[in-house]
Amino acid sequence: MSREERLAGISLAAVFALRMLGLFLILPVFALYASELPSGRDMVLVGVALGAYGLTQACLQIAYGAASDHFGRKPVIVFGLLLFGIGSFVAALADDIYLVIVGRVLQGAGAISAAVTALAADLTREQHLTKVMAMIGSSIGLMFAVSMVGAPLLYAAIGMPGIFALTGGLALLAIFVVLRVVPTAPIMPRQPAWQSFVEVLSHQQLLRLNFGVFALHLMLTAMWVLLPTELVKTGGLPVAEHWKVYLPALLISFVIMVPAIIVAERFARLKLVFNAAIVLLLCVQAGFGLFAGGLFGLAFWLMLFFVSFNILEATQPSLISRIAPPHAKGAALGVYNTTQALGLFLGGVLGGVLAKYAGPGAVWAGGVLLTLVWLMLGLTMVMPAVRSRQAAT
């Protein structure tokens, strides 16, 4: 890659990372914080607060992508980050669960994922786009890891309002990176092409990936409706010490994940590794429901979840960029990010509803069924041809 392409990849990955860190910091501790708020013991409202961000993301992701075609990538990204920051500060000042939900809705209204990935495509030659998308995808997994360790410590130190305020500050830092670090994309004529969306929505391989990211993030959000409380109740671990579970689980998961990614790319075993990660996710959902008694059980299944999540989170954006038709990449990324956000929203809501009315076991059973469907789709997926080493340099 050229110097500008490397800078584009690193800086745009940093923008994603700063934004996603703020979001992920909330997950491990929010259910505990909500119980201290008026109406915060209602699991449905807790789920709505966790998932509200995803709803507005799902509604606005394609619109932001289209706006970036018309007004330019950077102005749209900056506008979205400002909304995200405002929502963070609203949630920081909230004194009940309903105002937290309002803040989360505003956070989600900064739906910049499609615009950021479109800017990455503008700044990167076709033969290097997969590398840049993988950098962005990997940054999300890394921030997830950092947040799982850091959130309990931050919660003990500055509380949930402080974490929300920190999230707003990270959004402002991301604006600085966009304006001062990210290279300026060349001006290219762009025209609305709604036929591209029709093509993307009828593309069987892309539909499989869209379902996959939807399912993965639905299970991610639903899990965090239950897990923090379970670590306290059945694991006997105070929230300030949750990092003692998260840190070893994350470190072990990265040790396992990195060789898996290397095998997938270097030895053309991407489909095998991809589907193995889905099978592992299936085992995790069943394990949490059937065998996760006590602290050791929770930590073990959480570690395996991190392994599967990190592999899938790093590979799917890369696959989207490689499978999508060149003339429809923007549309493909917009739809992909929309289904991801929809999964985040429904995971929180459905997780809360199932936990309240059918018990925690129903949440894990739903995850098993969803993962079985994903596995069937993954087994019939046609992977893109591997580029030659010469073409990729």
Phi, psi and omega in degrees: 000151177286168179301318181294322179293320177296317179297318178299314180297314182292315184290320179289326173297323178294321177299311177302315184298315181298320180289314184288330177300315179300322180288315184290331179301335183284325192302311187289345189234351189295319182301324178291318179295318184300328182296343179269353182265156172303130182067009184281354177271355176283113185297332178294315179294324176298315178297321178296318179298319178293321187266349184302324177305316182293329181296310180290329173301312183297323182286330191248353186301312180292322179298319178295319178299316178295320179297324179292332174295324186270316186260351184103151185291309188297314179302321180291319179297316179297317178301315180296320178294325176297315178298318179299317179296317179299315178299323179296318181288327174298314179296325179296328182269357186292143176242008172209168186294330183291320178289328173299318179299319177300315179299320179293324176298316179294322175303314181294335179293345174273065189274077190261000188302314181295321180293322180293314180292327175294321176296321176300319178294324178296325188266359187233137174291153186307317186289347180247003185296322179301319180298316181294318178297323177294323177299316180294314179298320179293327179296327178294314178298321179295317180292327174300317180297312181300319183292324180297327179277316188280331186301311180299323179292316178295320180299319178292329185273316187235356178075174181294319176302322178295322178294318177298318178296320176299321177300318177297320177297322177296325177296318178295322177296323178295325177298317178301317180298318180298315186282328189249342186245314183297130178300156177276130182285148175296146179282121181232142177295133179229142179231146176301138181219075184296338176296335177296322179293322177299317179296317180295317183289346177253004182275113189298320182290320177294323178298323177298317179291323178296318177296320182298313181291328174298311182295317183299315183281335172296313180293325178301309183291319180299322181299321185279356168291330186255318196299313182303318179293321179297321178297327179282313187283301185271334179272343179066029185247119177300152186300326180294345181252010179298335179299336179294337173270314186294315186297307178299320180298319181290317180297316179296320181296322179290324177300323179281322186292316186300311176299326179297317179294319179298315178299317182300317185274314187286325184250016176055047178243034185298316181296319179297312181294319180301310182288329175297322177295324177293318177300318178298319178297322176299315178298322180296313181298317177293321181297318178298322183284329190248329192230017188261041178281133176081175186294317182297317180298315178298316181294320181297310182289329177294320178299315179294326175298316179300321178300308182294318182298314183294321177296312183291322180292329180278328187270329188293315177299324177296318179295321177302313183293333181273328184275325185299141174302141184306323183279357183232022182296318180299316178297318181298317180292324178296315179294318180301312181291330177294314180292327175299313181294323178297322176297319177301317181292307184293329178299316178295314183292308182294323177300316178294317180295312181296319180296322183286315189260341182232353178094161182302327181301328180292329178296313181291324178296320176298322177296321178298313181297317181296319181291326176299317178297316180298320180297319178297321177291321180294323181293334180260011182281142176259115182282149179292153178297142178284132178290149175291155180300324183291321182289336185270003182247000000 
